[in-house]
Amino acid sequence: MNQPAANQTAARLRLRLTNTAESIVRSGHPWLFADSIREQNRAGKTGELAVSYDRNDKFLAVGLYDADSPIRVRILHAGKPQIIDAAWWQTRLTQTLARRDGLFDATTTGYRLIHGESDGWPGLVLDRYATSLVLKLYTAAWLPRLKEILPLLKEKIPCERIVLRLSRNIQPVAEKQFQFHDGQTLCGELPVGAVIFSENGVRFEADVLRGQKTGFFLDQRENRREVESLARGKKVLNAFSFSGGFSVYAARGGAKSVKDLDISAHALESAKRNFALNNNFPGVAACVHETVQADAFKWIESSTEKFDLIVLDPPSLAKRESERAAAIRAYERVNSLGITRLSRDGILVAGSCSAHVSAPEFFDAVRRAAVKLGRKFTELKTLQHPPDHPAAFKEAEYLKVIYLKFALDAVRLADLPR
């Protein structure tokens, strides 16, 4: 197993795990927590390869060691031993990119190329925005390996630049120990202003240097298309609108008006620019677009305005497992408020990005909100992860969206859990 240059003379980092952890690794889970390690031959350094063995001293897995994280090892490979060298990395990247073959045509130049653990790159995300790549790291373990990873990316994915984005919790160690900072351009020149990319022919701007996530919420692409198909002739509210992605699609789909509601003035200005980018579409040019800067929860609760279609996609309401129960109650409450703002035959599009709230829990919370209000509805569909954002283990299952259409003659769903 190859190590970073600084560790070449050190003994290979060897770990032995608890019995429970052995079973978890064999099941395919990509994380080893600190309390899963019952023995190691020496102190590990962030970024080096850690090899785990079972109780019979047989190879179990190899992964990236993170000395400062509760997730102590991000597993790269489990099963039979393999040499982790340049050829191994190249093969893994080739396999990952091949999974995107055929997913997008020339009208879509913004999508995810590497989706962390679910693509075999634990704690690493790579997004494409036209000719710009954004590399987002969620563990410092990748920082000492960037020198060997970057040439592979540039070779396999032609681009003008690669921008580094860092999870907030690793920014201090990145600057102090590795001299990397959030928003740094790893190759190429800094972009002048926002990067413009297209999605199903719709043009959007992405703030790749400072924007949320990597600059845009690429994971909602399929749901934006669904909203477009439902919006003709409708008065639309896009709550927690960010930069107006759902709104532009709704306008292109023929919505008569769209209201973007968000607490961030910066996000709403971006929404205006995104509308301007798409004025070539007759629907966008004809749509009445309004922005409201306010706390979405408070605004919806106090408003008396009615809408034909409401998109409710708030930020994560459960950052940790201890917040799960409160988040479920909050989802029920905010969707209840949203439903009261719907016309009698309106459509609710309710989303959640909270990994600690399961899809069944979230969907049931939205359904309960409708039932408690005495509203009859038809469930049109539920959607989860798009193909460029695969979810290969439980903790990766964060995205879920449910579509409810309300009408006098609709059938109420029965047998909901209480």
C-alpha positions as CSV (number, residue, x, y, z in Angstrom):
1,M,0.0,0.0,0.0
2,N,1.5,3.3,-1.1
3,Q,1.9,6.1,1.5
4,P,2.5,9.8,1.1
5,A,6.2,10.6,0.8
6,A,6.5,11.8,4.4
7,N,5.5,8.4,5.7
8,Q,7.6,6.2,3.4
9,T,10.1,5.3,6.1
10,A,7.5,4.7,8.8
11,A,6.0,1.4,9.5
12,R,2.6,0.9,7.8
13,L,-0.2,2.0,9.9
14,R,-2.0,-1.1,11.1
15,L,-5.4,-1.1,12.8
16,R,-7.4,-3.8,14.5
17,L,-11.1,-3.2,15.0
18,T,-13.8,-4.2,17.4
19,N,-15.9,-7.2,16.4
20,T,-18.8,-4.9,15.6
21,A,-16.7,-2.7,13.4
22,E,-15.4,-5.7,11.4
23,S,-19.0,-6.6,10.6
24,I,-19.8,-3.1,9.6
25,V,-16.8,-2.9,7.2
26,R,-17.7,-6.2,5.6
27,S,-21.2,-4.9,5.0
28,G,-19.8,-2.2,2.8
29,H,-20.0,0.9,5.1
30,P,-17.3,3.4,4.2
31,W,-16.6,4.9,7.7
32,L,-14.5,3.7,10.6
33,F,-15.1,5.8,13.8
34,A,-12.4,6.3,16.4
35,D,-14.1,4.1,18.9
36,S,-14.1,1.2,16.4
37,I,-10.4,0.9,16.6
38,R,-9.2,-1.3,19.5
39,E,-5.6,-1.3,18.6
40,Q,-3.1,0.4,16.3
41,N,0.7,0.0,16.0
42,R,1.5,3.7,16.1
43,A,-0.1,7.2,16.0
44,G,-1.5,7.9,12.5
45,K,-0.9,11.0,10.4
46,T,-3.8,12.7,8.5
47,G,-3.8,11.6,4.9
48,E,-1.8,8.4,5.2
49,L,-3.2,5.0,4.3
50,A,-4.5,2.9,7.3
51,V,-4.8,-0.8,6.8
52,S,-7.3,-2.7,8.9
53,Y,-7.1,-6.3,9.8
54,D,-9.6,-8.7,11.3
55,R,-9.2,-10.8,14.5
56,N,-7.4,-13.5,12.4
57,D,-4.9,-11.0,11.2
58,K,-6.3,-11.1,7.6
59,F,-6.6,-7.9,5.5
60,L,-10.0,-6.2,5.9
61,A,-9.8,-2.8,4.4
62,V,-7.6,0.2,3.6
63,G,-8.6,3.9,3.8
64,L,-7.5,7.4,4.5
65,Y,-6.6,8.2,8.1
66,D,-7.9,11.5,9.6
67,A,-6.2,12.1,13.0
68,D,-8.6,14.9,14.0
69,S,-12.0,13.5,12.9
70,P,-14.4,11.2,14.8
71,I,-14.6,9.4,11.4
72,R,-11.0,8.2,11.8
73,V,-10.7,6.2,8.6
74,R,-12.5,6.8,5.2
75,I,-12.4,3.5,3.5
76,L,-11.2,3.3,0.0
77,H,-11.2,-0.5,-0.6
78,A,-12.4,-3.5,1.3
79,G,-12.1,-7.2,0.5
80,K,-8.9,-8.6,-1.1
81,P,-5.7,-6.6,-0.7
82,Q,-4.8,-4.2,-3.4
83,I,-1.9,-1.8,-4.0
84,I,-3.0,1.8,-3.8
85,D,-0.8,3.5,-6.4
86,A,-1.1,5.9,-9.3
87,A,-2.6,3.1,-11.5
88,W,-5.2,2.3,-8.9
89,W,-6.3,6.0,-8.6
90,Q,-6.5,6.2,-12.4
91,T,-8.7,3.1,-12.6
92,R,-11.0,4.4,-9.9
93,L,-11.4,7.8,-11.6
94,T,-12.1,6.1,-15.0
95,Q,-14.7,3.9,-13.4
96,T,-16.4,6.9,-11.6
97,L,-16.5,9.0,-14.8
98,A,-17.9,6.1,-16.8
99,R,-20.9,6.0,-14.5
100,R,-21.8,9.5,-15.9
101,D,-21.6,8.4,-19.5
102,G,-24.9,9.1,-21.3
103,L,-26.5,10.9,-18.4
104,F,-26.4,14.4,-19.9
105,D,-26.5,15.9,-23.4
106,A,-24.9,19.2,-24.6
107,T,-27.8,21.2,-23.0
108,T,-26.5,20.3,-19.5
109,T,-23.0,21.4,-18.5
110,G,-23.5,21.4,-14.7
111,Y,-23.5,18.1,-12.9
112,R,-21.7,16.0,-10.3
113,L,-18.7,14.0,-11.5
114,I,-17.7,12.4,-8.1
115,H,-20.1,11.9,-5.3
116,G,-18.0,11.1,-2.3
117,E,-18.3,7.7,-0.6
118,S,-21.0,6.5,-2.9
119,D,-18.5,6.7,-5.8
120,G,-15.6,5.4,-3.8
121,W,-14.0,8.8,-3.0
122,P,-15.0,9.2,0.7
123,G,-15.2,12.8,1.8
124,L,-14.5,14.2,-1.7
125,V,-17.0,15.8,-4.2
126,L,-16.2,17.1,-7.7
127,D,-18.7,19.2,-9.6
128,R,-18.6,20.5,-13.1
129,Y,-19.8,24.0,-14.1
130,A,-19.2,24.3,-17.8
131,T,-15.4,24.6,-18.1
132,S,-14.8,25.0,-14.3
133,L,-14.4,22.2,-11.8
134,V,-15.1,22.6,-8.1
135,L,-13.4,20.1,-5.7
136,K,-15.1,20.1,-2.3
137,L,-13.4,18.3,0.6
138,Y,-15.1,17.2,3.8
139,T,-12.1,15.6,5.4
140,A,-8.5,16.9,5.8
141,A,-7.3,13.4,4.8
142,W,-7.4,14.4,1.1
143,L,-5.2,17.5,1.5
144,P,-1.8,15.8,1.5
145,R,-3.0,13.8,-1.6
146,L,-4.0,16.6,-3.8
147,K,-0.6,16.6,-5.6
148,E,-1.2,13.1,-6.9
149,I,-5.0,13.5,-7.5
150,L,-4.9,16.8,-9.4
151,P,-2.9,15.6,-12.4
152,L,-5.3,12.7,-12.8
153,L,-8.3,15.1,-12.8
154,K,-6.7,17.5,-15.3
155,E,-5.8,14.5,-17.6
156,K,-9.2,12.9,-17.5
157,I,-11.5,16.0,-17.4
158,P,-10.4,19.0,-19.6
159,C,-11.2,22.2,-17.8
160,E,-10.1,25.9,-17.5
161,R,-9.7,25.8,-13.8
162,I,-10.1,23.7,-10.6
163,V,-11.4,25.5,-7.5
164,L,-10.9,24.1,-4.0
165,R,-13.8,24.3,-1.6
166,L,-13.4,23.1,2.0
167,S,-15.9,22.1,4.6
168,R,-15.9,24.7,7.4
169,N,-14.7,22.2,10.0
170,I,-11.4,21.5,8.1
171,Q,-10.6,25.0,7.1
172,P,-8.3,25.8,10.1
173,V,-6.2,22.7,9.7
174,A,-6.1,23.1,5.9
175,E,-4.5,26.6,6.3
176,K,-2.2,25.9,9.2
177,Q,-0.9,22.5,8.2
178,F,-1.3,22.3,4.5
179,Q,-1.4,25.9,3.2
180,F,-4.8,25.5,1.4
181,H,-7.8,27.8,1.8
182,D,-11.4,27.8,0.8
183,G,-12.0,29.2,-2.6
184,Q,-8.4,28.7,-3.7
185,T,-7.8,28.1,-7.4
186,L,-5.7,25.0,-7.7
187,C,-5.1,25.4,-11.4
188,G,-6.1,28.0,-14.0
189,E,-7.1,31.6,-13.4
190,L,-9.6,32.9,-10.9
191,P,-13.0,33.3,-12.6
192,V,-14.2,36.9,-13.3
193,G,-17.6,37.0,-11.5
194,A,-19.9,34.0,-11.4
195,V,-19.4,31.0,-13.7
196,I,-22.3,30.5,-16.1
197,F,-23.5,26.9,-16.9
198,S,-26.5,25.3,-18.5
199,E,-29.0,22.7,-17.2
200,N,-31.5,21.3,-19.7
201,G,-30.9,24.5,-21.7
202,V,-31.6,26.8,-18.7
203,R,-28.7,29.1,-17.9
204,F,-27.6,29.6,-14.3
205,E,-24.8,31.4,-12.5
206,A,-22.7,29.6,-9.9
207,D,-20.6,31.3,-7.3
208,V,-17.9,28.7,-7.2
209,L,-15.6,30.7,-4.9
210,R,-17.9,31.5,-2.1
211,G,-21.4,30.1,-2.8
212,Q,-23.2,27.4,-0.8
213,K,-22.0,23.8,-1.3
214,T,-20.0,24.1,-4.6
215,G,-21.9,27.1,-5.9
216,F,-25.3,25.7,-6.8
217,F,-27.7,22.9,-5.8
218,L,-27.2,20.5,-8.7
219,D,-29.0,17.6,-6.9
220,Q,-32.4,19.2,-7.5
221,R,-32.1,19.1,-11.3
222,E,-34.9,16.4,-11.8
223,N,-37.2,18.2,-9.4
224,R,-36.8,21.5,-11.3
225,R,-37.8,19.7,-14.4
226,E,-40.9,18.3,-12.6
227,V,-41.9,21.8,-11.4
228,E,-41.5,23.1,-15.0
229,S,-44.0,20.5,-16.2
230,L,-46.6,21.5,-13.5
231,A,-46.3,25.3,-13.7
232,R,-48.3,26.3,-16.8
233,G,-50.7,29.1,-16.0
234,K,-50.0,28.9,-12.3
235,K,-49.2,31.5,-9.6
236,V,-46.0,30.0,-7.9
237,L,-44.3,30.5,-4.6
238,N,-40.7,29.3,-4.2
239,A,-40.0,29.4,-0.5
240,F,-36.4,29.1,0.7
241,S,-35.7,30.0,-3.0
242,F,-31.9,30.5,-2.9
243,S,-30.9,31.7,-6.4
244,G,-34.3,30.9,-8.0
245,G,-33.6,27.6,-9.7
246,F,-37.1,26.2,-9.3
247,S,-38.5,29.6,-10.3
248,V,-36.7,30.0,-13.6
249,Y,-37.9,26.5,-14.6
250,A,-41.5,27.3,-13.5
251,A,-41.4,30.5,-15.6
252,R,-40.0,28.6,-18.6
253,G,-42.9,26.1,-18.1
254,G,-45.5,28.9,-18.5
255,A,-46.1,30.1,-14.9
256,K,-48.0,33.4,-14.9
257,S,-46.1,34.7,-11.9
258,V,-43.4,33.5,-9.5
259,K,-42.5,34.8,-6.1
260,D,-39.0,34.0,-4.7
261,L,-38.9,34.1,-0.9
262,D,-35.6,33.9,0.9
263,I,-33.9,35.6,3.9
264,S,-30.7,36.3,1.9
265,A,-30.6,39.4,-0.2
266,H,-27.5,38.1,-1.9
267,A,-29.5,35.0,-3.0
268,L,-32.4,37.0,-4.3
269,E,-30.1,39.2,-6.4
270,S,-28.7,36.0,-7.9
271,A,-32.3,34.9,-8.7
272,K,-32.9,38.1,-10.6
273,R,-29.8,37.6,-12.6
274,N,-30.8,34.0,-13.4
275,F,-34.1,35.3,-14.7
276,A,-32.3,37.8,-16.9
277,L,-30.0,35.0,-18.2
278,N,-33.1,33.2,-19.5
279,N,-35.2,36.0,-21.0
280,N,-34.7,34.3,-24.4
281,F,-37.4,31.9,-23.3
282,P,-40.9,33.3,-24.0
283,G,-42.3,31.9,-20.7
284,V,-39.5,33.6,-18.7
285,A,-39.9,36.9,-20.5
286,A,-43.7,36.9,-19.9
287,C,-43.6,35.7,-16.3
288,V,-44.1,38.2,-13.5
289,H,-41.1,37.7,-11.1
290,E,-41.1,39.1,-7.6
291,T,-38.6,38.7,-4.8
292,V,-39.3,38.9,-1.1
293,Q,-36.5,39.1,1.5
294,A,-37.9,37.6,4.7
295,D,-37.8,34.6,7.1
296,A,-39.7,32.1,5.1
297,F,-41.3,30.4,8.1
298,K,-42.6,33.8,9.5
299,W,-43.7,35.1,6.1
300,I,-45.8,32.1,5.2
301,E,-47.4,32.0,8.6
302,S,-48.4,35.7,8.4
303,S,-49.3,35.9,4.8
304,T,-52.9,35.5,3.5
305,E,-51.8,35.3,-0.2
306,K,-52.8,32.1,-2.1
307,F,-50.8,30.2,-4.7
308,D,-51.4,27.5,-7.2
309,L,-48.0,25.8,-6.7
310,I,-45.7,26.1,-3.8
311,V,-42.2,24.8,-3.5
312,L,-41.0,24.3,0.1
313,D,-37.3,23.2,0.1
314,P,-35.8,24.5,3.4
315,P,-32.2,24.0,4.5
316,S,-31.5,20.9,6.5
317,L,-33.5,21.0,9.8
318,A,-31.5,18.2,11.4
319,K,-27.7,18.7,11.5
320,R,-27.3,15.8,13.9
321,E,-29.2,12.7,15.0
322,S,-30.3,14.4,18.3
323,E,-32.3,16.9,16.2
324,R,-34.2,14.3,14.2
325,A,-37.5,14.3,16.2
326,A,-37.6,18.1,16.4
327,A,-36.9,18.3,12.6
328,I,-39.8,15.9,11.8
329,R,-42.1,18.2,13.8
330,A,-40.7,21.2,12.0
331,Y,-41.2,19.7,8.6
332,E,-44.8,18.9,9.5
333,R,-45.4,22.5,10.7
334,V,-43.8,24.3,7.8
335,N,-45.7,22.1,5.3
336,S,-48.9,22.7,7.2
337,L,-48.3,26.4,6.8
338,G,-47.6,26.0,3.2
339,I,-50.7,24.0,2.5
340,T,-52.8,26.8,4.0
341,R,-51.4,29.1,1.4
342,L,-52.4,26.8,-1.5
343,S,-55.5,27.3,-3.6
344,R,-58.1,24.5,-3.3
345,D,-56.6,22.6,-6.3
346,G,-53.0,23.7,-5.7
347,I,-49.9,21.6,-5.8
348,L,-47.3,21.3,-3.0
349,V,-43.7,20.3,-3.8
350,A,-42.1,19.6,-0.4
351,G,-38.4,18.8,-0.1
352,S,-35.9,17.8,2.6
353,C,-32.1,17.6,2.6
354,S,-31.8,16.3,6.1
355,A,-29.9,13.0,6.2
356,H,-30.9,12.3,9.7
357,V,-34.6,12.3,8.7
358,S,-35.4,9.3,6.6
359,A,-37.6,9.5,3.4
360,P,-40.5,7.6,5.0
361,E,-40.4,9.9,8.1
362,F,-40.4,13.0,5.9
363,F,-43.0,11.9,3.5
364,D,-45.3,10.9,6.4
365,A,-44.8,14.2,8.1
366,V,-46.0,16.0,4.9
367,R,-48.9,13.7,4.5
368,R,-49.9,14.2,8.2
369,A,-49.8,17.9,7.7
370,A,-52.4,17.6,4.9
371,V,-54.6,15.1,6.7
372,K,-54.7,17.2,9.9
373,L,-55.9,20.2,7.9
374,G,-58.7,18.1,6.5
375,R,-57.4,18.6,3.0
376,K,-58.0,15.9,0.4
377,F,-55.1,15.2,-1.9
378,T,-53.6,12.9,-4.5
379,E,-49.9,12.0,-4.1
380,L,-48.4,12.6,-7.5
381,K,-44.9,11.1,-6.9
382,T,-41.9,11.0,-4.7
383,L,-38.3,11.5,-5.9
384,Q,-34.9,11.0,-4.2
385,H,-31.4,11.1,-5.5
386,P,-30.6,11.8,-9.2
387,P,-28.1,9.4,-10.9
388,D,-25.1,11.7,-10.6
389,H,-25.7,11.8,-6.8
390,P,-25.9,8.1,-5.9
391,A,-26.6,7.0,-2.3
392,A,-24.7,3.8,-1.6
393,F,-25.2,3.7,2.2
394,K,-27.8,5.0,4.7
395,E,-26.1,8.2,5.8
396,A,-25.8,9.3,2.1
397,E,-29.6,9.2,1.7
398,Y,-30.4,12.9,2.3
399,L,-32.6,14.1,-0.6
400,K,-36.3,13.5,-0.8
401,V,-39.2,15.4,-2.4
402,I,-42.9,14.6,-2.4
403,Y,-45.6,16.1,-4.7
404,L,-49.2,16.5,-3.4
405,K,-52.1,17.8,-5.5
406,F,-55.1,19.1,-3.6
407,A,-58.6,18.9,-5.0
408,L,-62.2,18.5,-3.9
409,D,-62.5,15.2,-5.7
410,A,-59.1,13.7,-4.8
411,V,-58.7,10.6,-2.6
412,R,-57.1,11.0,0.8
413,L,-54.3,8.6,1.4
414,A,-55.3,6.1,4.2
415,D,-53.5,4.1,6.8
416,L,-50.9,6.7,7.7
417,P,-48.8,5.9,10.8
418,R,-49.8,7.8,13.9
